[in-house]
């Protein structure tokens, strides 16, 4: 075990040096003590005999995480290379024994084997060993969709206790997705409002600051340290294995910012055979349907790019490298973008220490261009206000060292770290540099029908922005535990709890349970869920989860202006709390070779101390009543506006497989939400439109559908998205900011023409927007596919939020090469 001691000491020493002076030393004593205890526990569990081998599938791919059990008593799991080592007591007898192996999405392997131990396994030659390799067959009776985000371990999606969606890279490739927020709009129940994501109406639009949905990359937060927002164009789509979306509060497992849900982007590792993927594309924007919006000369603006990824195993090394280059002329005046991104995943699997692997993942990007925010007028929606725009040159970088160690009877310890820096530079005196340091220690104990996960984490934030936020520091310390078990072969039960402490400068967490139990040193949150297999392919689930979100540095301290908007700081802003509850039923389907599932759920969410930006006159001593004096203080500020509830229903249909000679992929769903302000008083609640108690920036009805048909060498796809009319927005967007002063001049409108724009839509009977995309592809060789893609086929004019009209019709030619 001397190698493990060495690796453990090196990693923890480097982590301590990295965080020294940043995070309290007491927490590191805990981390070190726990890892030291686990290592010594491993030594105590060493046995004298062993069965070892590899677990693969019928395609010769190694299967990590498979559970191997001997005589229903001794068990272990396979590591990242599919290798397993089952330690046994020295007095175990030769002869016939029962061995079982199971993994999500595969039929359980069962066999009687005859053991005859011989000396010679291991470097010291003192352990008896028998090799037994296992091949698992895929379960063809049900859709084998494997997820990890619901419980931090592999589960079939039919077994999880919460609503989840899984996004495969094939759909992203087929739709020529250049950044993740574009394809998130195709997921049932999910909307992205100009980079602000909302799941089932849980969020509105907050001007780029704060997120109620937590973005993870490989289960580690990937949100900026200043605004706690998601940098969508930074996420490495070129090396994505799959994207998992949890709907509803998930703070018990993932902490602050998971108030409304979680997105976990899982990157790929090398497989048994080397692979190389390259995608090239180029495309144009059509003229908008309303030709007066067209500002460019000639026929079109262009967009072009390339993605590549290569993965390969070299001895004990797993190596993946990827890259992305993109250039966009833009469909809005002065709004261009050029970016380049490089990333890698590197892992080393120790041969002499079974179950131990160490590695480092990295990603880096530079992006520059112009940022559009508000239109000049409703008759020139693609022209920015003042015909001026923020010109930026931004850098992003993260590096993620990690260690994973599987030992004993299905024990696993993981140490994950991340350093993430964002540098924003622009010509509007809004420069900012933000650094995030993250370290997490996780222990997991697994058996065939049980998983216990516990961990602690430390996160530190540093923000340097004299002109935008000022200089601030933040600290997050948390501990969590989760139990998942399966009983009677039908009932899955999940329970998790977490304690969360957050501090920004002098503001810190004061935990709250009730009016009688408050001012705790940390915020406790819990989640509980059940999933019962009613019939062979019918699953009923119920879940309850609490959420908590501490305000971001940007929400508390931002002081700036964006186009005609002024934004003021609020250092008294308080955390949001809430919960979500759900009842759902999932029915697995099988039609010939097509497998899928239909799902229906009803959900309910409540939020306390909800944070939204509020327009007012923020003069130090209150409004003076004279517009010239009050003009410098008119703007938006983050405020705790009160309580809200959201309830609704959602139905989804997903599946893939052959129906006759055609392979059919379906990804479809409808969501209805009823988002309301609790205790609404039309005389006092005047932030939104008069008499409307619906929460701002929500769509009551959402419909999403994508279908792909593959026949021989031809593939055809069609995507549809519907969002109903946005019922409520800030009333200050449709009226003069000094209406109460009797001033109704155009110069005092934040969004000139918006009121008439919305009235015209309603008068025309427009109840929402239907957006359609189409594609056709030809597999011209085993490795090469060429596609023609059209986005917004009918050239619909639509907006994600006021003042942000989305692109007209686009045409793309795409070439994919996969070797």
N, C-alpha and C positions, 0 to 999 in steps of 0.2 A: 504493500500500500504506500510505499515511500513516494511514488510518482503522484498519487492523489494528494498526499500532504503537500508536496511541492507546488502543484497546480493551485490547490486551495489557498495556500499562503500567498502566492504571487498575485492571484486575482483579488483577494481581499485586501492585500497591501496596496495594490494599484487603485482599487476603488476608494480606499481610505485616503490616499494621497489626493485623488481627484476631488473628493468631497471635503477634504480637511478644511476646517474653518468655515464650512458651509452648513453642514448638518451636524447635529449634536452627537458627540462621541458615544453617548449612552446607547444610541441606536446601533452603532457599529459593534459595540460589545455584544449586543443581542444577536446581530447577524453572525458574527464570528463564533459566538458560543453555540448557536444552533447548528451551523455547518460542522463545527468540531464534534458536537454530539452525534450528528448523523454519521460522520465518518467512523467514529468509534463504535457506533451501533452496527455499522457494516462489518467491522472486524469481528464483533461478537457473534454475527450471524454466519460467518464463514463455515461451510460444511466440507466434509472429506470426499464426497463423491459428487459427480456432476453429469447431467445430460446437456449436451449443447448441440447447436445446429443453426440452420437458417429457416426463416419463414418467408415463402414467396407465393405469388399468385400464378395462375396458369399462363400469364404473359411474361413470366420470369422477372417480375418487378418485386423487390424486397418490400416487406410489409412491416413498418415500425409500429410498436404499440400493441401487437397481438398478445393475448393472454394464453399462457401455456400452463396446464395443470396436470399433475401426475397423481393418480389414485385419489382424486378429489381432495387432496391434502396439501401437496407441495405445489407452489405456483411461482411464476415469474412472468416477465414480458419481454418482447423483442425490442432491441435498440434501434437506432436510426438506420442501421444497415440491415435490419431484419434478423440480426443475430440474437440468439438467446442462450443463457447459461442458467440452468436450473440446479441449484445447489441442494444436495441431499445428505441425510445423516449417514455416518459411516457404517451403521448396522443394517442399512437397507439391503434386502436379499436379492440375489440374482433370480431371474425367472420372469414370469408374465406380469405385466403391469398395464394399467389403463392410462393412456395419454389423451388429452383433449387440447384443442387450440381454437380460439374464437377471435373474431375481429368484426367490427361493424361493416355491414355490407357483404359479408361472406358467410357461407354455410359453415357450421361448426364441424371441425375435423375431429374424429374419434377413431382410435385404433388401439388394439392390444399389441404391445410390443414385448419382446423378450430381451431383458437386460442381462448383459454379461460384461462386467466392468474389467478393464485392463489398465495397467499402470502406464503413465506416460503423458498425461495431459498437464499443461502448464509449464512455466519456465523452470520450476523447481523439481518437476517430475515426481511429486509426492501425492498427486490426486488421481483417483480412478475416474475414468470418463467413458462415456458412450456418445457417439454422434448420431443424431436423428434429425434429418431435414423434413420440413413440412410444406406441403403445397395446398393452398386454400382455393376453393372454387367460389366464384361470385354468386351471390344469392339472386337468382333470376325471378324470384316470385314477387319482389318488391323493389321499388326504386332505391338504389343504394347511394343515397345522398349523405355523405359523412361531414359533420361539422364539429368544431372544437370550441367555439366562442361561448356556447350556452353554459358549459361547466368546466371549461379549460381542459377538457379531454375529449377523445373521439367518441361521438355518438351518432347513431342514425337519426336523421331529422324527424322521423316518426316517433322517436322516444323522448324528444326534448319537451320541456314543460312550458315553453314560451313560444310566441310566434317568431319565426325566423324565415328569411329568404336567402337563397344562395345564388350568387352571380358567377357564372363560369367565364373564363377568358375568351372562349369561342364566340360568345355573343358580343363582347367588346370588340373583338377583331372584325366580326362580320359587319358591325355597324360603324366601323372606322372611328372608334372612340379615341380622342386625343387627350382627354383628362376625365377623371372619374366622375365628377359631378354631372357630366353629360349623360352617362349611362344610369346614374342613380335615379334620374327622372323616369326611367323605364320600369322601376321596381314598384309594385303595388303598394299604395299607402305612403309613398315617399315623394316629397317635392323639394326642389332646390330653388330658393328665391335669391338670385344673384349672389351665389356662393354660400347662402345661409340655408342649411338643411333642416327639414321638418319631417318628422315621422308621425303620421296620423294626426296632423294638426297640432302637434306639441310645441311648435315654434313658429314664430312669424319672421319678420324682417327686422334686424337690429343693426343695420349700417356697418356690418362687418366685425362687430365686437361681440365676443362670447358665443358659445355654442352649447345647446342642450343635448347634442348628440356627440358622443366621444368617438374620435377617429383613432383607430389602432392600426399599426403595421406590425405584424407578427406578435400581437397581444401587448404591445408597448404603446403608450399614448404618442400620437404624432400631431399635436396641436402646438401652436406657437406660444412662447412664454409670455408675450405681451398681450395679445388680443384673445388668446385661447381659441383661435379660429383654425380652420382647415385650409391648408395650401393645396388646393385640388390639383394644380398642374405640376406639383412636386412628387406626387405619389407614383411609384414605379410600375405602371401598367405593363411594361414590356416583360417583367419577370413575375407577374401575378399568377398564383396558383388558383385561387378563388377568393371571392369577397363574400363575407357573411354579415347579415344585417339582423340585429336583435331589435325587436319592436317593443318599446316600453322601458320603464325604469330598470337600470342594471347597475346602480351604484354599489350594491352589496359586493359585487365582484370587481367592478372597475372604477368606483370612486366618483369624485366630482366630475361634472360635465357629462355623465352618463344618465342624466335626469330623464331624457326622452328616448334613449336607445344607444346602440353601439354599432359601429361599422368596423369590422376587422378584415383588413387586407392581408392575406397570407401569401408570402412570396414563395417561390419554388426553390427546390434543391435538385442537385444532380440525380439522374436516374441511372438504371443499370447500363443503358446505352447512351452515348453522347448525342446531343441534339443541338441544332442551330435553327433559330427562327429569325427571319428578316421580313419586314413589311415596309413597302414603299407606297406612297400615295400622293396624289396631287388633285386639286379641285378648285372650283370657282363659285362665286356668289352670283345668283341671278339678280336682275333688277327687282326691287320690291313691287308688290302689286300696285301700290300707290306711287306712281312715278315721280311725284314731287319730292319724295324722300331721297331719291337717287342723287347723290352729290358727286360721284366719281365720273370721270370722263372715260370714254371707250366702252367696252362691253362688260368688263367684270373685274372684280378683285380676286386675288389668288390666295390659296392656302396649300402648303406642301409639307411633307415630313417623312421621317424614317424611324422605325423601331428595330432593335435587334436584341437577341438574347442567345447565349450559348451556355450549356451545362455539360459537365463532364466529371467523372470519377477518375482520379489519378492516385492509385494505391489507396492510402487511407484518407485522401483529401476529396472533399466534395466542393466543386467550384462552379459558380454561376456568375456570369458577367452580363450586363445589359446596358443599353443606351437608347437615347431618344433625341432627335433633333426636329424642330418644328418652326415654321415661319408662316405668319398670317398677315396679309395686307389689311384685313379688317373691313367690315361692312359699315362701320361708323367712322365719321371724320376724325382723323388723327389717331384712332385707336388701332394700333398695330401690336404684334407680339413676335419676338424671336427668343427661343429658348433652347438650351442644350442640357442634357442630363446623362450622368454616368452612375452606375451602381454595381455592386457585387455582393454575393453571399459566399463566404468561405468557411468551411467546417473541417476539422480534423478529428477522426475517430481513432482513439487509442486502441492498438491491438493487444497490448499487454495489460491493459486495465479494462476489461469488458464493461461496456455500458457508459464509458466516459467519452465525452466529445466536447471540444472547445471550438470557438469560432468568432468571426466578426463579420457583421453586415454593414455596408456603407451605401450612402447615396449623396449625390451632390448635383447642384443645378445653378445655372445662371439664366435669368430671364430679364428682358428689357423691352420696353414699348411704351404705350400710352394707355391711361386708365380713364374710361368713360364712366360718368356717374349719373348725370341728369340731362335730359334733353333741353334744347334751347326753347322750343315751343312745340305744341301739338302738330303744327304743320311742317316741322323739321325735326322729326324724332331721332334722326341719325346724326344730328349736329349737336355737339356739347354746348352747354351754356357759355356764352362769351366766346364761342369758337376757340376755346382754350381747353387744355387737358393736362392732367398730371403725367409727366414723363418720368419713368422709373427705370432703375437698374438694380435688380435684387439678386442676392445670393442666398442659397440654402445649402446646408450640409448637416449630415448626421453620421455618427459612427456608433455601432452597437456591439460591444464585446459581450460574449455569453459563455456559460459553461452549463452542461447538462450531464447528470450522472445518474444512471439507473443501477440499482444494487439490491441485493437481498431478495426478499419475497415481494416483488412489485413495488419497491420504493424508488422514488425519483426526486432528485434535488436539482433545482435550476437556479442559476444566478444570471439575471438579465440586466444589462445596463444600456443607457443611451445618452449621448451628448448630441443636442440638436440646436443649431444656431440659425437664426434668420437675420439677414441684413437687408434693410430696405433703404434705398437711396432714391431721391426724387428732386424735382425742381420746385417744389412747393414748401420747402422748409419743414418737411415732415419725416426726416430721417429717423430710423430706429434700429437698434441692434438688441436682439433678445436671445438669451441662452437658457437652455433647459438641461439640467442634469438629472438623470433618473437611475435608480438602482432598486432591484426587486429580488428578494430571496423567496423561493417557493418550494414547498415540500408536498409531494403527492404520494398517496398510498392507494394502490388499486388492487382489486380482486375481480373475479369474473362478474359479480353483480354489485360491486360497491366501489366507490371512489371517494377518497377524503383528500381535500386540498386545503392547504394553509399557507399563508405567506405574509410578508411585511414589505413595505416599500418606503423609499425616501426620494423626494423630488425637490429640487431647488431651482428657482428662477431668478435670473438677473436681467434687468431691462435698462438700457442706456438710450435716452431720447430726450435731450434737453429741450427740444422744440415741440415735441408732441405729447409725451407722457411725463417727462421728468425721469429721474433715476429711482428705481424701486427694486426690492427683492421680495421673493415669495418662497414659502416652504410648505411642503405637504408630507405628512407622516401618516401612515395607515397600516392596519393589520386586518386580515380577513381569514375566514374559514368557510368552507363549503362541503357539505355531504351530499352525495348522490347515491341512491341505492335502488335496486330492483327486487321486488318481493313477489312471491307466488308466480313468477315468470310473466306477470302481466302489469304490475303496478310499479311505476317509477316515481320516486319521491326525491325532491331536491330541497335543501335548506341551506341558506347562506347568511352570514352576518359579517359586518364590517364596522370598524371604528375609524373615523376620518378626522384628522386635524389639519387645518389650513391656516396659514398666516401670510399676510401681505403687509409689509412694513409693521405698523403697530396694530393693525386690525387682525383679529384671530377668531377661530371657531369658538362659538359658545353653543354647545350641544343642546338640542331641544327635543323632548319627547312629548310633553304636555305642559300646560300652564303651571302644573305643580312640580314637574320634573324638568328643569331647564338650567341653563348656565353650566352645563357639563363641560369637562375639559376636552371632549371630542364629540363628534356627531355620530351616533349609532344608526345604522340602517340594516334592514333585513330583507330577505326575499324567501318565498316558499312556493313550491309548485308541485303538482302531481300530474301524471300522465297514465291513464288506464287503458289497456288494450281490451276493449269491449268485445270485439269479434276478431276474426283472424286478421283482417286488414282495416279495422276501425279503431281509432285512438281518440280518447277524450282527454282534454287537458284543462287545468285551471291553475292560475298563478296570481301571486300578489308580490309586488316589489316596491320598496321605498326608494326615493331618489333625493339627491342633495347636490347643489351646485354653489360653489363659492364664486363671487364675481371676479371677472378678470381684471388685470391691471388696467387694460384699456377702458373698461366700463367705469372704473373708479376715478381714473386720473387723466383721461384724454382731454385735450384742449386744442381745438383746431377748427377749421372750416373746410367743407367739401362742397364745391360749386357754391350755390346760394345758401347752404346749410351751415350754421354754426353749432358746434358741439361743445358742451361745458362739462367739467369734471364733477363727480359726486363721491367724495371720500367717505360718506356715511352710508353708502349702499350696502344692503344686507343680503345674506345668502338666500337662495331659493330652496324650498323643500317641496316634496310631493310624493305621490305614489301612483301606481297603475295596477289595475286588476283586469283579468281576462278569463273568458271561458270559451273554449274552442273544440272543434271536432275535425279530425283529419281522416279522410277515407282514401286508402291506397287503391289505385286502379290498375288494371291490366287488360289491354285489348290486343290480342295477338302478341306481337313482339313489342308493343308500346306499353311503357310503364310510367306511372305518374301518381299524382294525388290531387284530390279536391279538399279544400280547407275552408271552414266558415268559423268566424270568431266574433264575439261581442266584447267590447273593451270600454274601460272607464278610467279616466285620469283626473287627478286633482293637483293643483299647484298652489302653494302658499308663498306670499311675498314675491309674487311673480315680477320679474324685471323686464321693463320695456323702456324704450326711449320716449320721452315726453316733451312736447313743445310748450314753452312758457316764456315769460319775461323774467330772467334770472338776475335782476339787478340786486346788488348787495342788500339794499333796504326795501326791496319790493318795487313794483312798477310805480312810476311817477305820474302816469296818465298823459304824459306828453310824448308823442311818438319819437321825436328827435332825440330826446334823452334816453328813451328805452330801446332804440334801435340797436345799439351795440350789445345789448343783453338778450336779444330775441334769438332763441335757438332751442336745441334739443339737449336733454340730459337723461342719463339712465336713472330710473326711479323704480322703487318697489310699489307697484300700482294696486296690489291687493291679491285676491284669490280668483282662481279660474277653474272650470271643469270642462272636460272634453269627453264625450261619449260617442260611440258609433259602432258600426258593423263592417266587417270586411270578408270578402270571399275571394279565394285564389284557386287557380288551376295551373298545375305545372306537370310536365312530363316529357319523355323522350323515348324514341324507339321506332321500329318499323310497323307501318300499317300497310300490308301488302308489300309492294316493291319500293315504297317511299318511306324514307326516314322523316319522322315528324317531331319537331321540337316546339313546345308551347310554353309560354311564360306570360300568365294573364291574371288580372285581378281587378276588383272594384272595391272602393272604400267610400263609406259615408261617414262624415264627422259632424258633430254638433258642438262647436266650441263656444262656450259662453262665459261671460264675466259674472261671477257669483255676487249676489247682492247689488245688481245693477240699479243705479239711480240716474235717470236721464237728466236730472237737474245738476248732479255733481260729476257724473262720469261723462265728460265732454271731450275726451281725447280723440275718439273716433267720430264717425259720421253721426249726425243727430238722430237719436231714437234707435240706434242699432246696437244691440247688446252682444252681437257676435264678436269674438276676438278679432283683432286686426290681422290682415295679411294671411287669411286662411281661405282655402277652397273647400266648399262643403262636399262636392262630389269629385272623385278621381277615378278614372278608368285607364288601365294600362294593358296593352296586349302586344305580344310579339310571337309570330309564327314563322318557322323556317321549314322548308320542304327540300329534301335532298334526294335526287333520283339520278342514279348513275353518276355522271360527271357534272350535273347541273344542280345548282342550289338557288332557291328563290325565297326571299324573306320580306315580311311586311310588318312594320311597327305602327302602333296607334297609341296616342296619349290624349286623354280628355281631362280638362280641369274646368270646373264651373266658374262662373263670374265671381270675382273677389268682392264680397259684400261690404267689407269694412276696411277703411284705410285711415291714416291720419287726416282729420278734417282740415288741417292747415295746408294740405296739399291741394285742396280745391277752393280755398278762399284766401283772401288777403291775411297776412300775419297781423295786420292792424285793423281787422274788421271792427273790433269793439271800439276803436278810436274814430270810426266813421271814415276810414281811408280804404278805398276799394280800387286803388290804382294798380295797373299791371306790374309796376316796378316792385310792388310788395307781395307778389306771388312767387312761391318757391318753385312751382311747376306750372308755368303759364300754359293755359289751354287744357289742363287735365280735366277740369270740371266738364267742359264741353265734349271732350274726348269720351269720357265715361257716359255722358248723357246720350251721345250719338250711338254708342254701343247698345245701351239699353233700349233706345227708341227703335233700333233696328231689330229688336227681338233676340239679340245675341245673348245667350245664357252661358256661354263658355267658349272654349277653343278646342277644336279637334285638330291634332297635328299628326300627319302620316309620313312615314319614311318607307322607302322601298329599296331593294337590292337584288341583284342577280349575279351569280358567280359561276365560273367555269373552271373545273379542275383539269387543266390542260396537260398535266403530267402527275406522276406520283407525288412530286414534291412542290409543284407550283400551281397556284390558283390566281386567277385574275377576276376582279369584280367591278361592277358599276353600281354606285350607291347614290341615291337621291334622298336628301333630308328635306323635310317640309315640302312634300310633293306638290301640294296645292297652293303653295306660296301664301300661307295663312299669315295674317298680321296678328301677333299676340305678344303679351308682356308677362314677365315673371313677377314684376312688382311695378308700382307707378314710376314712370319715367325711364323704363328699361325695356324697349321694344326689341324682341329677339330677332335672330337672323332670317333673311328671306331664304328662298329655295337655294340649296347647294347641290352641286354635282361633284362626284369623286370617282377617280379611277384608282384602284388599289391592286397591288401585286403582293401576294404572300408566298414566301419560299420557306418550306420546313424540311429540314434534312435530319 
